[in-house]
Amino acid sequence: MKLLSFDIEISDVFELEKHEDMEKYAPFHISVAATAVLGGEERVWFSTDGNGTPLLNLTPTRAHEILEYLDEMQREGYMVCAWNGLGFDLKWLGYNAEDMALAARVALKLYDPMFQFFSIAGYPVGLAKVAEAMRIDQRKLMDGADAPKEWRAGNYQSVMDYVLGDCQITNSVVAAIQATRQVRWVTSKGSVSAKPMPKLKQVEEVILGPEPDQSWMDTPIPRKRFYEWTQSLKTGVPNSR
């Protein structure tokens, strides 16, 4: 099965405090997105004005084109992946495309190793920490919080390179998980931990599986928070809680 990963960057600028919930600043608007087939086609998606200059945000039409592309690739048998694509990327692609139903359909067929990891461990893990532990040489080109500022400053190419790079890293991480049948990550203490992941599963299959053990946590994140927007499509703005 051919592997395709995607990622988005938002244009909204805000200062996120430590442990602060990012969703309080929603809804989010997308500046640029990227898709990358492992060993194949790579694309960067954005909208332009009449002079070809990138716009601040994707137009609804352009955002919808991305969803249509992902849907088509899934139908053609591609393993479409994204790191936290269920809880973030597809939710806000749907919002910007004004088509939450299509976004939900793609989301349920998505392979999201982060969501699958959360369903095992009970807490999220960042792509960079996994890539480091899985010995992926490629590194993120900037901090995610800087991307909206750089885009607004007109440094379009650097943000395009960054979002495409994250797709490439995701492809490498997914391939490494498949090869080793586990997820390794660098902990906050700097050590490397691992969890078995014998098989990558689509979101809809993971949802049907057991809840993680979070009994040891003071303020656990409900697993439903990642996917409830796919089941609550009565409003234009996705419900993130």
C-alpha positions as CSV (number, residue, x, y, z in Angstrom):
1,M,0.0,0.0,0.0
2,K,1.5,3.4,-1.0
3,L,2.0,5.9,1.7
4,L,0.8,9.5,1.5
5,S,1.2,12.0,4.4
6,F,-0.2,15.5,4.7
7,D,0.1,18.5,7.0
8,I,-1.3,22.0,7.3
9,E,-0.1,25.3,8.8
10,I,-2.4,27.9,10.3
11,S,-2.2,31.7,9.8
12,D,-3.5,32.6,13.2
13,V,-1.0,34.2,15.6
14,F,-1.3,33.9,19.3
15,E,1.0,33.3,22.3
16,L,0.4,29.8,23.8
17,E,1.2,29.5,27.5
18,K,2.7,26.3,28.8
19,H,0.0,23.6,29.2
20,E,-2.6,26.0,27.7
21,D,-5.3,24.5,25.5
22,M,-4.7,25.7,21.9
23,E,-8.4,25.2,21.1
24,K,-9.3,28.3,23.1
25,Y,-8.0,30.3,20.1
26,A,-10.1,28.4,17.5
27,P,-11.5,28.6,14.9
28,F,-8.3,28.3,12.9
29,H,-7.5,29.5,9.4
30,I,-5.1,27.7,7.1
31,S,-2.3,29.4,5.2
32,V,-0.7,26.5,3.4
33,A,-0.9,22.7,3.3
34,A,1.3,20.0,1.8
35,T,0.9,16.4,0.6
36,A,3.7,13.9,0.0
37,V,3.7,10.4,-1.4
38,L,6.6,8.4,-0.1
39,G,9.0,8.1,-3.1
40,G,6.5,10.0,-5.3
41,E,4.6,13.2,-5.9
42,E,4.9,16.1,-3.5
43,R,2.6,19.1,-3.6
44,V,2.2,22.4,-1.7
45,W,-1.3,23.9,-1.6
46,F,-2.1,27.6,-1.1
47,S,-4.2,30.3,-2.6
48,T,-3.0,33.3,-4.6
49,D,-4.1,36.8,-5.6
50,G,-4.3,38.0,-9.2
51,N,-0.6,38.6,-9.3
52,G,0.3,35.1,-8.0
53,T,1.2,36.2,-4.5
54,P,0.1,33.8,-1.8
55,L,-2.9,34.9,0.2
56,L,-3.0,34.9,3.9
57,N,-5.6,32.0,4.0
58,L,-6.7,29.2,1.7
59,T,-9.9,30.0,0.0
60,P,-12.8,27.6,0.6
61,T,-12.4,26.3,-2.9
62,R,-8.7,25.5,-2.5
63,A,-9.3,23.9,0.9
64,H,-12.0,21.7,-0.6
65,E,-9.7,20.7,-3.4
66,I,-7.3,19.3,-0.8
67,L,-10.1,17.3,0.8
68,E,-11.2,16.0,-2.6
69,Y,-7.6,14.9,-3.3
70,L,-7.2,13.1,0.0
71,D,-10.6,11.4,-0.5
72,E,-9.6,10.3,-4.0
73,M,-6.2,9.0,-2.9
74,Q,-7.9,6.9,-0.2
75,R,-10.3,5.5,-2.7
76,E,-7.3,4.6,-4.9
77,G,-5.9,2.5,-2.1
78,Y,-3.3,4.9,-0.7
79,M,-2.5,4.8,3.0
80,V,-3.3,8.5,3.9
81,C,-1.6,9.5,7.1
82,A,-1.2,12.6,9.3
83,W,0.2,13.1,12.7
84,N,-2.8,14.2,14.8
85,G,-4.6,14.7,11.5
86,L,-7.8,13.5,13.2
87,G,-7.9,16.0,16.0
88,F,-6.5,19.0,14.1
89,D,-5.6,19.0,10.4
90,L,-8.8,17.5,9.0
91,K,-11.1,19.2,11.4
92,W,-9.8,22.6,10.3
93,L,-9.6,21.6,6.7
94,G,-13.3,20.8,6.9
95,Y,-14.0,24.1,8.5
96,N,-12.1,26.1,5.9
97,A,-13.5,24.1,3.0
98,E,-17.0,24.5,4.5
99,D,-17.6,20.8,4.2
100,M,-17.3,19.0,7.5
101,A,-19.0,15.9,6.2
102,L,-16.3,15.2,3.6
103,A,-13.6,16.0,6.2
104,A,-15.1,13.5,8.6
105,R,-15.3,10.8,5.9
106,V,-11.6,11.3,5.1
107,A,-10.8,11.4,8.9
108,L,-12.4,8.1,9.7
109,K,-10.4,6.3,6.9
110,L,-7.2,8.1,8.0
111,Y,-4.2,6.4,9.5
112,D,-3.2,8.7,12.5
113,P,-0.3,7.1,14.5
114,M,-0.6,9.8,17.1
115,F,-4.2,9.1,17.8
116,Q,-3.5,5.4,17.8
117,F,-0.6,6.0,20.3
118,F,-2.9,8.1,22.5
119,S,-5.4,5.3,22.5
120,I,-2.7,3.0,23.9
121,A,-0.8,5.4,26.3
122,G,-3.5,7.9,27.3
123,Y,-1.5,11.0,26.4
124,P,-0.3,12.6,23.1
125,V,3.3,12.7,21.8
126,G,4.9,15.1,19.3
127,L,6.2,14.2,15.9
128,A,9.6,15.6,16.5
129,K,10.2,13.6,19.7
130,V,9.1,10.4,17.9
131,A,11.3,11.2,14.8
132,E,14.3,11.7,17.1
133,A,13.8,8.4,18.9
134,M,13.1,6.5,15.7
135,R,16.4,7.8,14.4
136,I,15.0,9.8,11.5
137,D,17.7,12.1,10.3
138,Q,15.4,14.8,8.9
139,R,14.5,17.5,11.4
140,K,11.7,20.1,11.6
141,L,12.8,23.3,9.9
142,M,11.1,25.7,12.4
143,D,8.9,25.8,15.4
144,G,5.3,25.4,14.5
145,A,4.4,28.6,16.4
146,D,6.7,30.6,14.1
147,A,5.0,29.4,10.9
148,P,2.1,31.9,11.0
149,K,4.4,34.8,11.8
150,E,6.8,33.9,8.9
151,W,3.9,33.5,6.5
152,R,2.5,36.9,7.5
153,A,6.0,38.4,7.0
154,G,6.0,37.2,3.4
155,N,8.5,34.4,4.0
156,Y,6.3,32.0,2.0
157,Q,9.0,29.6,0.7
158,S,10.4,28.9,4.2
159,V,6.9,28.0,5.5
160,M,6.3,25.9,2.4
161,D,9.5,24.0,2.9
162,Y,8.6,23.5,6.6
163,V,5.1,22.1,6.0
164,L,6.4,19.8,3.2
165,G,9.3,18.7,5.5
166,D,6.8,17.7,8.1
167,C,5.0,15.5,5.6
168,Q,8.3,13.9,4.7
169,I,9.1,13.3,8.3
170,T,5.7,11.7,8.9
171,N,6.3,9.4,6.0
172,S,9.6,8.3,7.4
173,V,8.2,7.9,10.9
174,V,5.2,5.8,9.6
175,A,7.6,3.6,7.6
176,A,9.8,3.1,10.7
177,I,6.8,2.2,12.9
178,Q,5.7,-0.4,10.3
179,A,9.2,-1.8,10.2
180,T,9.8,-2.0,13.9
181,R,6.2,-2.6,15.0
182,Q,6.6,0.0,17.8
183,V,6.6,3.7,18.5
184,R,9.6,5.1,20.3
185,W,9.8,8.7,21.6
186,V,12.1,10.9,23.6
187,T,10.5,11.7,27.0
188,S,10.6,15.0,28.8
189,K,13.5,13.6,30.9
190,G,15.5,12.9,27.7
191,S,15.2,9.1,27.9
192,V,13.7,6.9,25.1
193,S,10.5,5.0,25.7
194,A,8.6,2.6,23.5
195,K,5.1,1.2,23.0
196,P,4.3,-1.8,20.8
197,M,2.3,-0.9,17.7
198,P,2.1,-4.2,15.7
199,K,-0.3,-2.8,13.1
200,L,-1.3,0.7,12.0
201,K,-5.1,1.0,12.0
202,Q,-7.5,3.4,10.4
203,V,-9.2,5.9,12.8
204,E,-12.6,4.2,12.6
205,E,-11.0,0.9,13.8
206,V,-9.1,2.6,16.6
207,I,-12.2,4.4,17.9
208,L,-13.9,1.0,18.3
209,G,-11.0,-0.2,20.4
210,P,-10.6,0.1,24.2
211,E,-10.1,3.4,26.0
212,P,-6.6,4.0,27.4
213,D,-5.9,3.6,31.1
214,Q,-5.8,7.2,32.4
215,S,-6.6,6.4,36.0
216,W,-3.2,7.6,37.1
217,M,-3.7,11.1,35.6
218,D,-5.0,14.1,37.4
219,T,-6.4,15.9,34.3
220,P,-6.6,13.4,31.5
221,I,-7.6,14.4,27.9
222,P,-10.8,12.6,27.0
223,R,-10.1,10.4,23.9
224,K,-13.4,11.4,22.4
225,R,-12.1,15.0,22.1
226,F,-10.1,13.9,19.1
227,Y,-13.0,12.5,17.1
228,E,-16.3,13.8,18.4
229,W,-16.3,16.5,15.7
230,T,-16.7,13.7,13.1
231,Q,-20.0,12.7,14.8
232,S,-21.3,16.2,15.6
233,L,-21.8,18.1,12.3
234,K,-24.8,20.3,13.1
235,T,-22.8,23.5,13.3
236,G,-20.3,25.2,11.0
237,V,-17.6,25.4,13.6
238,P,-16.4,22.0,14.8
239,N,-17.0,21.1,18.4
240,S,-13.6,20.4,20.0
241,R,-14.9,19.5,23.4
